[in-house]
Amino acid sequence: MTKSPHQDIHSPSPIRKRLWLLVLSRGSIALSGLLLLGVIIGIWRLWTFVQTELTPLAQQSLTTTLNRPVKLGKVTQFSLTGVQFGASAIPATPTDPDRATVESVEVGFNPLQLIFNRHLKLDVTLVNPDIYIDQDDQGRWVSTSIASSGGGGAIKTDLDYLRFRNAKLALMPQERGREV
């Protein structure tokens, strides 16, 4: 059989085209499978971190920031822009009778700032808190100072906003001796 003048000498044969198609399709299936496996492992690791490691990490950070012991509840909700903890408390200490119990704690943050600047600005909302504050001997109502985490760790964390939703507040003034 003779070749027509319009037939290209360098064009691949139909068998070679099918072979390339077979290799590319199988390669893309394998690559898609590996990608799917990576996504599943990533989601599983994120879920494990949120359920087991996030609460102690946040509790330690808040204890350091408030210079007071903080007991956070378990994670009840999680999204890319925030996390919600269950019933939580700031207990009284031997030197400070101030205390608070909270139905839930909502913490919001900007994930883009976290990713690009390694800076986490927290927007904390205390839902249905019951707060007791006792005036100290110097006449101060709140002696707790909020500290910045600074740049000591890998991620800088700051408490940007502290909000209260549907709060109950009991203020107990310091009894002063009255002369009659």
FIZA-430010 format. One record per residue (C-alpha): residue number from 1; x, y, z. Coordinates in steps of 0.1 Angstrom, whole numbers, plus 5000, padded with zeros to 4 digits. Each point is the difference from the previous one (the first is absolute). Last residue first. Example, Ala and Ser with C-alpha at 12.3 -4.5 7.8 and 13.67 -1.06 7.14 Angstrom:
2
<site><resi>2</resi><x>5137</x><y>4989</y><z>5071</z></site>
<site><resi>1</resi><x>4986</x><y>4966</y><z>5007</z></site>
END
This chain:
180
<site><resi>180</resi><x>4787</x><y>5556</y><z>6144</z></site>
<site><resi>179</resi><x>5033</x><y>4993</y><z>4984</z></site>
<site><resi>178</resi><x>4997</x><y>4977</y><z>4970</z></site>
<site><resi>177</resi><x>5027</x><y>4974</y><z>4992</z></site>
<site><resi>176</resi><x>5001</x><y>4993</y><z>4963</z></site>
<site><resi>175</resi><x>4985</x><y>4970</y><z>4983</z></site>
<site><resi>174</resi><x>5015</x><y>4995</y><z>4966</z></site>
<site><resi>173</resi><x>4973</x><y>5001</y><z>4973</z></site>
<site><resi>172</resi><x>4986</x><y>4967</y><z>4986</z></site>
<site><resi>171</resi><x>4991</x><y>5002</y><z>4963</z></site>
<site><resi>170</resi><x>4978</x><y>4972</y><z>4986</z></site>
<site><resi>169</resi><x>4998</x><y>4998</y><z>4962</z></site>
<site><resi>168</resi><x>4976</x><y>4979</y><z>4980</z></site>
<site><resi>167</resi><x>5008</x><y>5000</y><z>4963</z></site>
<site><resi>166</resi><x>4978</x><y>4996</y><z>4969</z></site>
<site><resi>165</resi><x>5029</x><y>5001</y><z>4975</z></site>
<site><resi>164</resi><x>5034</x><y>5013</y><z>5012</z></site>
<site><resi>163</resi><x>5028</x><y>5011</y><z>4977</z></site>
<site><resi>162</resi><x>5038</x><y>4999</y><z>5003</z></site>
<site><resi>161</resi><x>5017</x><y>5013</y><z>4969</z></site>
<site><resi>160</resi><x>5036</x><y>4999</y><z>4987</z></site>
<site><resi>159</resi><x>5015</x><y>4974</y><z>5023</z></site>
<site><resi>158</resi><x>5034</x><y>4996</y><z>4984</z></site>
<site><resi>157</resi><x>5019</x><y>4969</y><z>4988</z></site>
<site><resi>156</resi><x>5034</x><y>5000</y><z>4983</z></site>
<site><resi>155</resi><x>5006</x><y>4967</y><z>4983</z></site>
<site><resi>154</resi><x>5034</x><y>4982</y><z>5002</z></site>
<site><resi>153</resi><x>5004</x><y>5009</y><z>5036</z></site>
<site><resi>152</resi><x>5018</x><y>5029</y><z>5018</z></site>
<site><resi>151</resi><x>4986</x><y>5028</y><z>4978</z></site>
<site><resi>150</resi><x>4979</x><y>5017</y><z>5026</z></site>
<site><resi>149</resi><x>4972</x><y>4981</y><z>5017</z></site>
<site><resi>148</resi><x>4984</x><y>5032</y><z>5011</z></site>
<site><resi>147</resi><x>4989</x><y>5003</y><z>5036</z></site>
<site><resi>146</resi><x>4966</x><y>5008</y><z>5013</z></site>
<site><resi>145</resi><x>5002</x><y>5013</y><z>5036</z></site>
<site><resi>144</resi><x>4978</x><y>4985</y><z>5027</z></site>
<site><resi>143</resi><x>4994</x><y>5025</y><z>5029</z></site>
<site><resi>142</resi><x>4964</x><y>5007</y><z>4992</z></site>
<site><resi>141</resi><x>4978</x><y>5020</y><z>5023</z></site>
<site><resi>140</resi><x>5028</x><y>5022</y><z>5015</z></site>
<site><resi>139</resi><x>4993</x><y>5017</y><z>5033</z></site>
<site><resi>138</resi><x>5035</x><y>4993</y><z>5014</z></site>
<site><resi>137</resi><x>4986</x><y>4974</y><z>5024</z></site>
<site><resi>136</resi><x>4984</x><y>4980</y><z>4971</z></site>
<site><resi>135</resi><x>4965</x><y>5003</y><z>4986</z></site>
<site><resi>134</resi><x>4984</x><y>4966</y><z>4994</z></site>
<site><resi>133</resi><x>4989</x><y>4990</y><z>4965</z></site>
<site><resi>132</resi><x>4975</x><y>4971</y><z>4994</z></site>
<site><resi>131</resi><x>4992</x><y>4991</y><z>4964</z></site>
<site><resi>130</resi><x>4973</x><y>4978</y><z>4986</z></site>
<site><resi>129</resi><x>5007</x><y>4998</y><z>4963</z></site>
<site><resi>128</resi><x>4972</x><y>4992</y><z>4975</z></site>
<site><resi>127</resi><x>5023</x><y>4998</y><z>4969</z></site>
<site><resi>126</resi><x>5036</x><y>5014</y><z>5004</z></site>
<site><resi>125</resi><x>5011</x><y>5013</y><z>4966</z></site>
<site><resi>124</resi><x>5037</x><y>5000</y><z>4991</z></site>
<site><resi>123</resi><x>5014</x><y>5017</y><z>4969</z></site>
<site><resi>122</resi><x>5036</x><y>4987</y><z>4998</z></site>
<site><resi>121</resi><x>5027</x><y>5016</y><z>4979</z></site>
<site><resi>120</resi><x>5024</x><y>4972</y><z>4988</z></site>
<site><resi>119</resi><x>5032</x><y>5011</y><z>4984</z></site>
<site><resi>118</resi><x>5021</x><y>4977</y><z>4979</z></site>
<site><resi>117</resi><x>4999</x><y>5028</y><z>4974</z></site>
<site><resi>116</resi><x>4989</x><y>4980</y><z>4968</z></site>
<site><resi>115</resi><x>4982</x><y>4970</y><z>5014</z></site>
<site><resi>114</resi><x>4987</x><y>5015</y><z>5033</z></site>
<site><resi>113</resi><x>4990</x><y>5032</y><z>4983</z></site>
<site><resi>112</resi><x>4981</x><y>4981</y><z>4974</z></site>
<site><resi>111</resi><x>4983</x><y>4978</y><z>5026</z></site>
<site><resi>110</resi><x>4983</x><y>5030</y><z>5016</z></site>
<site><resi>109</resi><x>4988</x><y>4991</y><z>5035</z></site>
<site><resi>108</resi><x>4969</x><y>4994</y><z>5020</z></site>
<site><resi>107</resi><x>4997</x><y>4984</y><z>5034</z></site>
<site><resi>106</resi><x>4965</x><y>4991</y><z>5014</z></site>
<site><resi>105</resi><x>4999</x><y>4990</y><z>5037</z></site>
<site><resi>104</resi><x>4971</x><y>4981</y><z>5014</z></site>
<site><resi>103</resi><x>4977</x><y>4999</y><z>5031</z></site>
<site><resi>102</resi><x>5025</x><y>5021</y><z>5020</z></site>
<site><resi>101</resi><x>5010</x><y>5000</y><z>5036</z></site>
<site><resi>100</resi><x>5019</x><y>5029</y><z>5015</z></site>
<site><resi>99</resi><x>5021</x><y>5007</y><z>5031</z></site>
<site><resi>98</resi><x>5014</x><y>5028</y><z>5020</z></site>
<site><resi>97</resi><x>5011</x><y>4988</y><z>5035</z></site>
<site><resi>96</resi><x>5036</x><y>5010</y><z>4994</z></site>
<site><resi>95</resi><x>5030</x><y>4989</y><z>5022</z></site>
<site><resi>94</resi><x>4990</x><y>4964</y><z>5006</z></site>
<site><resi>93</resi><x>4987</x><y>4998</y><z>4964</z></site>
<site><resi>92</resi><x>4965</x><y>5001</y><z>4987</z></site>
<site><resi>91</resi><x>4992</x><y>4979</y><z>4969</z></site>
<site><resi>90</resi><x>4998</x><y>5013</y><z>4964</z></site>
<site><resi>89</resi><x>4976</x><y>4975</y><z>4985</z></site>
<site><resi>88</resi><x>4988</x><y>4983</y><z>4969</z></site>
<site><resi>87</resi><x>4969</x><y>4982</y><z>4986</z></site>
<site><resi>86</resi><x>5006</x><y>4991</y><z>4964</z></site>
<site><resi>85</resi><x>5025</x><y>5014</y><z>4976</z></site>
<site><resi>84</resi><x>4993</x><y>5015</y><z>4966</z></site>
<site><resi>83</resi><x>5027</x><y>5004</y><z>4972</z></site>
<site><resi>82</resi><x>5006</x><y>5026</y><z>4974</z></site>
<site><resi>81</resi><x>5006</x><y>5010</y><z>4964</z></site>
<site><resi>80</resi><x>5007</x><y>4967</y><z>4983</z></site>
<site><resi>79</resi><x>4973</x><y>4983</y><z>5020</z></site>
<site><resi>78</resi><x>4996</x><y>4981</y><z>5032</z></site>
<site><resi>77</resi><x>4972</x><y>4993</y><z>5024</z></site>
<site><resi>76</resi><x>4996</x><y>4983</y><z>5034</z></site>
<site><resi>75</resi><x>5036</x><y>5000</y><z>5011</z></site>
<site><resi>74</resi><x>5002</x><y>4988</y><z>5036</z></site>
<site><resi>73</resi><x>4998</x><y>5024</y><z>5029</z></site>
<site><resi>72</resi><x>5027</x><y>5025</y><z>5009</z></site>
<site><resi>71</resi><x>5013</x><y>5004</y><z>5036</z></site>
<site><resi>70</resi><x>5020</x><y>5032</y><z>5005</z></site>
<site><resi>69</resi><x>5025</x><y>5007</y><z>5027</z></site>
<site><resi>68</resi><x>5009</x><y>5036</y><z>5002</z></site>
<site><resi>67</resi><x>5028</x><y>5022</y><z>4985</z></site>
<site><resi>66</resi><x>4975</x><y>5009</y><z>4973</z></site>
<site><resi>65</resi><x>5023</x><y>4994</y><z>4971</z></site>
<site><resi>64</resi><x>5018</x><y>4970</y><z>5015</z></site>
<site><resi>63</resi><x>4968</x><y>4983</y><z>5011</z></site>
<site><resi>62</resi><x>4985</x><y>5008</y><z>4966</z></site>
<site><resi>61</resi><x>5030</x><y>4984</y><z>4981</z></site>
<site><resi>60</resi><x>4999</x><y>4969</y><z>5023</z></site>
<site><resi>59</resi><x>4963</x><y>4995</y><z>4994</z></site>
<site><resi>58</resi><x>5004</x><y>5006</y><z>4963</z></site>
<site><resi>57</resi><x>5027</x><y>4973</y><z>4998</z></site>
<site><resi>56</resi><x>4981</x><y>4976</y><z>5023</z></site>
<site><resi>55</resi><x>4968</x><y>5004</y><z>4979</z></site>
<site><resi>54</resi><x>5017</x><y>4997</y><z>4966</z></site>
<site><resi>53</resi><x>5019</x><y>4968</y><z>5006</z></site>
<site><resi>52</resi><x>4974</x><y>4972</y><z>5001</z></site>
<site><resi>51</resi><x>4969</x><y>5008</y><z>4979</z></site>
<site><resi>50</resi><x>5014</x><y>5028</y><z>4978</z></site>
<site><resi>49</resi><x>5033</x><y>4981</y><z>4994</z></site>
<site><resi>48</resi><x>4982</x><y>4968</y><z>4992</z></site>
<site><resi>47</resi><x>4976</x><y>5017</y><z>4976</z></site>
<site><resi>46</resi><x>5030</x><y>5018</y><z>4983</z></site>
<site><resi>45</resi><x>5019</x><y>4967</y><z>4997</z></site>
<site><resi>44</resi><x>4969</x><y>4982</y><z>4985</z></site>
<site><resi>43</resi><x>4995</x><y>5029</y><z>4975</z></site>
<site><resi>42</resi><x>5036</x><y>4998</y><z>4989</z></site>
<site><resi>41</resi><x>4999</x><y>4962</y><z>4997</z></site>
<site><resi>40</resi><x>4969</x><y>5002</y><z>4978</z></site>
<site><resi>39</resi><x>5015</x><y>5028</y><z>4979</z></site>
<site><resi>38</resi><x>5032</x><y>4980</y><z>4995</z></site>
<site><resi>37</resi><x>4981</x><y>4968</y><z>4990</z></site>
<site><resi>36</resi><x>4980</x><y>5020</y><z>4975</z></site>
<site><resi>35</resi><x>5032</x><y>5014</y><z>4985</z></site>
<site><resi>34</resi><x>5015</x><y>4965</y><z>4998</z></site>
<site><resi>33</resi><x>4969</x><y>4987</y><z>4983</z></site>
<site><resi>32</resi><x>4999</x><y>5029</y><z>4975</z></site>
<site><resi>31</resi><x>5037</x><y>4994</y><z>4992</z></site>
<site><resi>30</resi><x>4993</x><y>4963</y><z>4994</z></site>
<site><resi>29</resi><x>4969</x><y>5008</y><z>4978</z></site>
<site><resi>28</resi><x>5021</x><y>5026</y><z>4981</z></site>
<site><resi>27</resi><x>5027</x><y>4975</y><z>4994</z></site>
<site><resi>26</resi><x>4975</x><y>4974</y><z>4987</z></site>
<site><resi>25</resi><x>4985</x><y>5026</y><z>4976</z></site>
<site><resi>24</resi><x>5033</x><y>5012</y><z>4988</z></site>
<site><resi>23</resi><x>5014</x><y>4965</y><z>4994</z></site>
<site><resi>22</resi><x>4969</x><y>4989</y><z>4981</z></site>
<site><resi>21</resi><x>4998</x><y>5032</y><z>4979</z></site>
<site><resi>20</resi><x>5037</x><y>4996</y><z>4992</z></site>
<site><resi>19</resi><x>4995</x><y>4964</y><z>4989</z></site>
<site><resi>18</resi><x>4969</x><y>5009</y><z>4980</z></site>
<site><resi>17</resi><x>5020</x><y>5026</y><z>4981</z></site>
<site><resi>16</resi><x>5028</x><y>4975</y><z>4993</z></site>
<site><resi>15</resi><x>4976</x><y>4975</y><z>4986</z></site>
<site><resi>14</resi><x>4984</x><y>5027</y><z>4977</z></site>
<site><resi>13</resi><x>5034</x><y>5007</y><z>4985</z></site>
<site><resi>12</resi><x>5018</x><y>5032</y><z>5009</z></site>
<site><resi>11</resi><x>5003</x><y>5027</y><z>4973</z></site>
<site><resi>10</resi><x>5036</x><y>5005</y><z>4989</z></site>
<site><resi>9</resi><x>4996</x><y>4991</y><z>4963</z></site>
<site><resi>8</resi><x>4970</x><y>5022</y><z>4996</z></site>
<site><resi>7</resi><x>4974</x><y>4988</y><z>4975</z></site>
<site><resi>6</resi><x>4991</x><y>5026</y><z>4974</z></site>
<site><resi>5</resi><x>5021</x><y>4984</y><z>4973</z></site>
<site><resi>4</resi><x>4982</x><y>4967</y><z>5003</z></site>
<site><resi>3</resi><x>5020</x><y>4971</y><z>5011</z></site>
<site><resi>2</resi><x>5002</x><y>4969</y><z>4978</z></site>
<site><resi>1</resi><x>4987</x><y>4966</y><z>5008</z></site>
END
